[in-house]
């Protein structure tokens, strides 16, 4: 399976921008699925002399095979990709042409061991494309996208290889395999079928064309999104216009302007999602409207970054590919391997939540309008006003200003005395920072993670500050994934976009950023605790509508009293956060959930609406925004003051692994809310609870059916009631 997925993982994990979007926190977006690491097999090709010194041609000699970032140069990536693809194809051909009868070992396991070079370069390259890109890397990305697509097709559509896989599959129940090995056979066969292995030659050629074109278009879409976010950053002339922002945020905006050659001005950069965080504090309504207009117009303004035509081409090509493979729509194709299984099941869940979410949002809007009117404002509330007046209503109703929290949320305290401390109490983990391993940017830090018995479990990479070379949002990835077969242990990374303070100043976080840090570390734990044999099942290699579940569960510890009192201390005085302030935080738990749920559902419904189209139903590019409005209206969720979290033209999630899968966050949250109740019922932050969660669920990756894994942990089916209560929708 690894052989085929060296390409598939590379593209879905980074080339097409995978996502991890905590639907309860607008700061949290996009986190990748971990790719497994391979061991060396005897090279089937010789390195050409011009790349003989390429650092990707051999495993890293650093601890845990940590990437030797100090040796990588832009000119290494293209040749390493080319060599890695050539090497893997030679390995695959050797398996396919093996004269011995097909067996589990000489076919399925052999495939798991291929692609060492390609795996190494892919994991580093696509991680840096997200975390620290530049023009040279983007040029390689554009060049490699169609090559990687073609490489994947050469493996997936290799008939001799498929016939061997099919032979093993047909005798699988007579081989005496353990459950994980049996699952590997079944998943491998299934994925070959889904990749087109059973098509005739003419159909395979058509599939190759579709895959190649999709690779180019989705890459272009993602590059446009990133480039336009930078291009549309809002320039402000005077400090007075920034009234309401903290001195730290103003300094950050000044630093961003200076970096762009705009000394004396201020630059407010945009985030991935529709609602922009600056607007929660800015008093200047005209500036708020400028920011929001720039945000909502992305990808549909005309010019070089316009994504409308690209998006509709992608949707049409995906529909054609699904039909070629025997599926009614791309959504039917994509959902087949998820826990949801069918578009009908997803539609039922989303439509069931939408009315209550919109009702709550309209109540919230009425409260905001009342605040505007009380202040003598002669205007109707618009989307640009929502965050600002939400904070005013929050302050009035709960005597609480979210900015009151920031002095108690210094980033290092949150990480080490909050996130790490919770992992210590629940799982017995301890952490030691390593300064001897090379990193790709000075802001990046590395920790060695020790298990409860004192042995090294993992290396953890933290990259928390925003910068122009980094895409927005928050995500997790694995540089090395655990595998008993290959003898590898995990090296995992978390990324955020916290505003970097001026030199000497503390990094003070918003409450949403704190929640995001706990969320992303939940993904990291999923990767660290992996205990599987085969790299295809390592860590977060689970269905998209299951992968967010463990990370959402980890958010619960952000407000657990013994954890919060350990990290929430004033950065200057060391005084703990006052209990009354914490009580106010907890009291606002369902505050503004109507908005949060409605904007999330808007994006999830758009994703399904587009991907449930047949090819001849896809509108032309100029019809994108009309289709978007009609889809939201049909779903009863077209609320002008609450735009979708991502509009169609900058919805990067659906260019990658979340196509027809953005519903996954709310789907996973059902499991999350149920699991939080289990922890509470069983005494909360206890080692035996953490050990049970780790053993029955976190350690198993994709080695068993996701819902069976959940039931092994929980002992019963999930209960939707807990989610409805949490979101104030019951």
N, C-alpha and C positions, 0 to 999 in steps of 0.2 A: 504493500500500500504506500509506503514511503516513496517508492520510485515514482509513482504517478503524482504524488502530492508535493514533491519538491517544487513543481511549478504551481500547482493549485494553491498551496499554502503561501507561496511567495506573492502571488497576485492578490489573493483574498486578504492576506494578512497585512499588506503594506502598499503594494502598487495601487490598489483600488481603495485604500483608506478604510480599514476596518474600524468599527465603532464600539465604544463602551460608554454609553450615555446614561448616567444616573438620572432617571426621570424625576426624581424628587429634588434635584439640585441642578440649576441651569449651568453651573460652572463645570459640570462633569460631562465630558464627551469622549467618545472614541477610544476604545482600547482593543489591541489586537489579540488574536488567538495565537497561542504559543506554537511554534514549529519545532518539531523534534530534531535532535542532532544525530548524525550518523557517525559510525566509526569508519576507519580506513579499510577499504578493500584494495586488493592488488590493482593498481592502475591499469586500465585496459588501453590507455593511450599515453603517449609520451608527451611531456611538456615541451612546447616549442621554445627555442632558445631565447626568444624575446620576452618570455614570461617565466623563465626558470627561477627568477628571484621573487616572483609574486608571492606575497605573504599568505594568500588564501589557498595555495597549493598544498599546504601541510597544516596539520592541527596546531592550534596555539599551544605553546609550551608553558603558558602561565597557569596558575592555580585554577583548577576546575575548568580548564580550557577557556579561561576568560579571554575575550577578544583583545588582541594586541593593537589597540586603537592607534598607538603611536607609530605603527609601521604602515598604516593604510594611507594610500594616496588616491586621488581621484582617478588617475590613469590605471590603477590596478583593477577596477571593478569590471569594465567591459571585457578585457581579456580573461579574467577569472570566470565570468559568466560563460563566455564562449567555451573555454576549456571544460568547465564543470558540466555543461550540457553535453559536450562531446564524450566526456568520460562516462557520464551516466548512461547515455545511449549505448555505449560499448558494453557496459555492465548488463543492461537490459537485453541486448542482443544475445549475450552469452547465456542468460537465463532462458530466453525464448528458443534458442537453438540447441539447448541441452539435449543430447540423445537419450538420456535416462528418462524413465517414466516420471511424470509429474508427481511430486510429493509436496507435503506442507513445507518441509525444510528447503528443498531445492527450488521452490517456486515462490511461495508466499513469504517465508522468512528471508529468502535471498533478496527479494525486492525491498524488504525493510532496511537492508544494509547498503543500498546503493545511494549514490548522489552526495558523497561526502563533501566534495569541493563546492558543488552547487549549493548545498545547504549552508555551508559556512559563509559564502559570499552573500547569499540571499538574506540571511538573518541580519548581518551587519548592514548591508546596503539599505534594505527597506526600513530598518530601525532609524538610520541616519536621515533617510528621506523625510521622515516624520519629525525627528528631533533636532537636526542640525544640517539642513540641506543647503545647497548652493547651485549656481548655474551649471557647473560641471556635472554634478550628480543628477540634476534634472535632465540634462542632455542624455546621460546614460540611461536614465529611466525611460525616456521616450524611445530610444533605440532598442532597448531590451524588451519592452512590452510585447510587441508582435513576435519577437524571437522566442520568448518564454511560452507564449501561447502555442506556437508551432511545436516547440519542444514537448509540451504536455500532450499535444495531439499525437506526436510520434510514439509516445508510450501508451496512451489510452487507446489508440486505434491500431495498435500492433496486434494483428490477428493471431499470430503464432503464440504470443504471450498470453492473450486472452484465452486461447484454447487450453493452455496449461492451467490457468486459473480456474476455468470452467470444469476441467477434469477433477481438480482437487475439491472444488465446491460440490460436485455431484457425489463424491464419496465421503464427504465431510463427517457424516454421522457414523462412519465405520472406522475412523482413524484413531479413536481413543483420545481425542484432544481434550485439554482442559477448557474451561468455559471462555477464558480470554482468547485462547488460540482459535476456538470454534468461531467466536465473534469476529476475529480478524479475517477468517476465510469468508464469512458471510458478508461483511462490510466491504471487503475487497471486491468480491464478485458484484455486489450491488453497485459499487461506484464505477466499475468498468461499464456496466450496463447503462448507467446514467450518463456516462461520458461518451456513449455512442459506439461501444465496441460491437454491438449486434447489428449495426447499420450495414447496408451494402456499400460498395465502393463509391458509387455516385453520391450517396447520402453522406458518406464520410468526407468526401471532398467539399461538399457544401458546408458541413460542420466546421471544417478547418477554416474556410473563408469567414464564417460567422465569428468564430473565436478570435481570429486574427484582427478583424475589424473592431470587435468589442474591446480587445485589449488596448488598441490605439485610442478609441474614443473615451473609454473610462479614465485612462491616464490623462488625456487632454482636459476632461471635465475637472478632475481633481487638481490639476495644475492651475486651471483658471480660477478655481475657488480660492486657492492659497494666494495667488498673485493679486486677485482683486481685493481680498481682505487687506493686504498691505497697501494697495493703491488707493483704497477708499478711506483710509484712516483720516479722521477728522482733525484738521489743523485749527487751533484756537490762538488768537493773537494776544490776548491779555489774561493775566491771572485772575482778574476780577470776574471774567466770564465763567470761571471754574468754581464759583462760590458754592459751598456745600461739600466739595471733595476734601478729604483729609490732606494735610500737608504732605504725607507720604505719597499719596496718589498724584498730587500735583507735581512733586519732585520726579516721580516716575514718568509723568507725561512730558516734563521738561527734558529729561534724559533721552526719551524717545525722539523728541524733536531735534535735539543736538546730534543724535546718531544719524538723523536724516539730513543733516546740514541746515537745519532751521533754527539756529541759535536764537534764543530770546522768545521763541514761540512754544506752543504746547501741542503734543499730538496724542489724540485718544484713539488707540487702535481698536479694531473691531474683533469680536469673538465669533466663533463659528455659528452660533445660534441666532435666532431672530431678535430676541430681547437682549439689549446690551446693558451690562452691569453698571456702567457709568450713570445711567439714568435714575438709579435708585437714590442718588445723592445730589445730582445737579439741580440747582434752583432755577437756572436759566432755561425757561421753557423752549425758547427758540433753538437753543443749542441741543436740547433733548430731541427736538423734532428733526434737526439736521442729522443727528446720529442715527435715529431710527429710520429715517428715509434712506440713508446710505445703506443701512443694514438690510432693509427689506427689498432694495432694488438690485441687490447683487445677482449677477448672472442674467439680468434681463434688461440691461441698459443700452444694448447695442455695443458695438465696438469689439475689441479683441478678446474680451473675457465673457462675452455673451454665451450662455450655456443652453439656450432654449433648443436650438436645432440639434446640438449634440445629445441632449437628454432624450429627445423624442426618437432619434436614431438608435440610441441604446435600447430604449424600451421596445422598439419595433424589432430589432435584431434579437433581443432576448425572447420575444414572443415567437419569432420564426424558429429559433433554436429549440424552444420547448416543444413546439408543434412537430418539428423534425424528429425529436426524441420520443414522441408519442404522448405528450401532455397537452392538455387543453390550453393552459396559459403558463407563463413563467412562475406565477404564484403556485400553481399546482405542482410544478416541478420543484420549486424551492422548498415547499412545506412538507414534501413527502418524507424527508429524513428528519424533520423536527418533531418535538413532542406534540405540537398542535396537529400535525398530519395533513389538515385540509384548509383551504381558504374559507370554507363555510364555518369551521370552528373558530377561526380568527375573527371573521366578520361578526359572529354572534357575540364574542367576548367584547369587541370594541363597541358595537352598537348597544350592548347592554350597559356599558359604562358611560357613554356619551351624554344621554339626557340628564343624568344626575350631575355630571361634571359641568355642563353648560348652565344648569339651574343655579349651581353654587357660584359659578363665575358671574352670572348676572346679579346675584345678591351682592357679591363683592364689588361689582362695578357701581351699584347703587350707593354703597357705602363711600366709595371714592368720590362720586359726584356730590354727595352730601358734604364731604370735606371741602371740595372745591367751592361749593356754594357758600359754605359757612365762612370761608376766607374771602368771599367777595369776588371770586374768579368768574369772569364772564365768558365761559367756554364750556363745551362738552368734553368729557374725558375722552382722550384718545390713547392709542397704544403707547405713545411716547410718555404719557403721564402715569401709566399704571404703576410702575415700580416706585416712582417718587411718592405718589399719594398712598400707596400701600404702606410705605414706611411711616407716613404720617398717621394713618389710621391705626397701625400697629402701636405706635407710640401713645396715641390717645386711649386706645382700648385696653392696652396692657401696661401702660406707663413704661414703655420699652422702646428704645432706639437700638437697632441692630449694630450701630457703630459703637455702642457701649461695650460690646463684646470684644472688639478687636484688641484692646490693650492686654487682654487675658489670653490671646490666641497667637502667641509668638511661634513661628513655624517650627523651630527646633524642639521646643517643648511639646508641641502637638505631635510631632513625629516620634521623638524618643521617649517622652514621658506619657504619651497617649497611645499612639498606634503600636509602638514596640512593647510598651508596658502591658497593653491588653493581650498581645500575643504571648507574652511571658506568663501572665496569670492563667490564660485559657489553655495554652498548649505547651508551656514550659520552655519556650524559645528565649534565647539571649542573643545580643547583637554586639559586634565589635567593629568599629569603623576601620577600614583599610585605606591607607594613603599610598601604598606601594604599587597599586595596579593602575595602568594608564587609562585615561578617560578621553572622550572625544571633545569635551568642553570643560573649562575650569569650574563651572557651576555644578558639575556632576560629582556625586559622592558614591562610595561603595562600602557596604557592610558585609562582614562574614556572619552568617546566621548559624547558631549552634542549637542542636536539638536538646531535649531534656536530659539525655544521657551524656551530654558533653561533646558528642561527635558533630562534625560540620555537616549541616544539612544543605546549605545553599549559599550562593553569593547574591546579594540584593543591591541593585543599582537605583539610585534616586536622582531624578532630574526634575526639579520642581519649579524653576523660574521661567517666565516667558521671555522670548527673544524673537526678533524678526525671522530668523532662520528656522523657527520651530512652528509647526502647525498648532492651531488652537485646540483647546480641550484637554482631556486627560485620558491616559491609556496605560496598559500593561503590555509588555512583550517579553519573550524568552530568547536569550542569546544561546543558551544551551538548555535542552529539555531532558528530563529524567527518563532513563530507559534501563531496565535490568539487562535486556538483550545486548545493548551497546555499552553498558557499564558507565553511563553518564549520569551526572548529578546536575541539578538545575542552577542556571544563572538567569535571574529574572529582573525586570526593570519596571519601575513606575515613573510616569511623567505627569506633570501638571503645568499650569500656566499662571502661577502666582506672580504678581507684579514685584519685580526686584526693587528693593529699597535703595536709597542713596547710600554711598559708602558710610559705614559706621552706624547706620540706622537698623533697627530690628525689622524683620519681615513679619508683619502683622496680617493675619488671615481673616477673611470673612467666615461666617459660620458655614456657608455653602462650601467654601474651600476646605474647611476642616472635614466636613462630611465626605467630600470627594476623596480626601487623603485616606480616610478609613475605608471607603469603597474600593479604591484602587488596590489597597493592600489586601483586600479580600481576594482579588484576582491573583495577587502575588502568592498568597498562601495556597491557593488552588494549584499553582505551578510548583511551589516548594514542596508540598506534601505528596505530590504525585508518587505513586509506587506501583508502576505497571511494567510489564515486560516489553511491550512493543512501542516504538516511538510514535506510531500513528495514534496511539491512545493517550499520550502524555498530557498531564496538566489540564489545560483548558480546552483540550480537543473533545469538546462535547457539543451537543446541538446549540445553535444560537439562542434558542428560547429557554435554555438552561444555564448558559454560561454566566449570565448576570446574577443569577440567584445567590451563589456563595458570597459574591462581593457585596450584594445588597444586605445580606445578613450581617456582614462585618460592620456595617454602619451603626448597628445598635449599640456598639460599645462606645461610640462618641459621647453619648449622654448617660452612660452607666455611671452612677454616682461615684464609685471608688476610682474609676478611670478618669472621669472628668476632673475631680478634685486634685488628681495627681498632675495633670498637665495645664489646667486653666488657672494660671497664676499671673499676676500683673508683671509685665516684662521689666518694670522699673523697681517696684517695691517688693515683689515676691509675694504679695498678699493674694490669697485665694479668691477666685470669683465669688462674690457674695451669693448666698443661697437664694435671696430674693430675685437676683438677676437670672440665676439658673432656672428658678421656678417660672419666670416669665418666658424663658426660652421654651421650656417644656409646654407651657400653657398655649403657646402659639403653634403647637405641632400641626394642627389642621388648618391654620390660618393661611389664606390665599391658595389652598389646595384646589379650589375650583379653577383658578387660572392655570396652575401648574398641570393639572390633569387634562384640561381642555387643550392647552397648547401641545402637550405630548400626543394626545389622541388625534389632533389635527394632522400631525406629521405621520403618525402610524396609519391613519386612514388614507392619506395621500399615497403612501408607499403601496398599500394594497390596491387602491384604485388604479394606479398606473400599471401594476404588474398583473392585474387580473384582466387586462385588455388583451384581445387577440390582435394579431399584426395589422389587420385591415381596419381596426378601430382606433389606432394611434393617430392623434391629430398631428398636423404639421407644426413646426417649431413656433410659429407665431400664435398658435392656439394653446400654448402651454398654460398661460395664466388664466385663460377662460376655462379650460378643463379643470384646473386647480380649484377655482371658485365654485364651479358646478359640483365637483366631487364633495367639497366641504358642505355645500348647501344641501345636497342630497342626504348627507350623513347627519344633518341637523347641527353642524358644528362650525358654520361659517360666521364667526363672530369678529367684526372688524377690529375691536379692541384687543382681541386675543388671537393674533396670527399663529399659524403652526410653528412649532419650535424650529423647524427648518422648512423653508419654502422649497419648491421643486428645484429651482435653478442653483441652489447651493446646498442641496441635500446629499452631502458626500457619503453618508452611511450607505445609501442605496446604490452607490457605485461599486461597493465591495461586498463583504460577507453579509451585510444586512439587507440586501435586495429581497423584497417581500418578507423581511424579517424584523423590521423596526418595532413591530408589536411585541417583540421578545421581552422588553423591559417590564411591561405590565404583566405579561404572562409569567415571567420569572418572579415578579413581586408577590404573586399569589403564594408561591412556595416560600418566599422570604418571610412574609407576614406570618404564615403558619409556623415556620421554624422559630421565629422570634418568640412566639407564644410557647413553643416547646421549651426553649431555654428558660423562660420565666417560670414556667410550671415546674421545672426541674432544678431550680435554685440558682439560675443565672451563670455568673462568672465562676465556674468550677472546673478544675482540671478534668474530672471524669466526664463532664459535658463536652469539653473541647476534644478530649480523646475519642469520645464516641462519634462526634461529628467528623473528625479527621479519619477515623478508621472506616466508617461505613460510607462516607461520601467524598470528602476532599481528596483522599488518597487514590481514588479509583479512576479518575479521569474519564475517558470514553470506553473503558474496558468492559462496561456492562450498559444495558439500556438505562437511559437517564431516569425515567420514572421508576424503574425498579430500584435503582440506587436510592432515590428519594424515599421510597417506601421501606427500604432496608434501614434507613436512618430513622424515619418518623414512625414506622409501624402502622401507617394508615394512609389513605388518600388525602391530598391537601384540601383545606377548607377555605373557600372564597370569602367567608364572612369576615375573617381577620383583615383582609385587604380593604374591604368596604368600610370597616370601622376606622382603620388607620387613615384613610383618605377623606374621611368625613362624608362619605357617599351613601351611608346607610340611613 
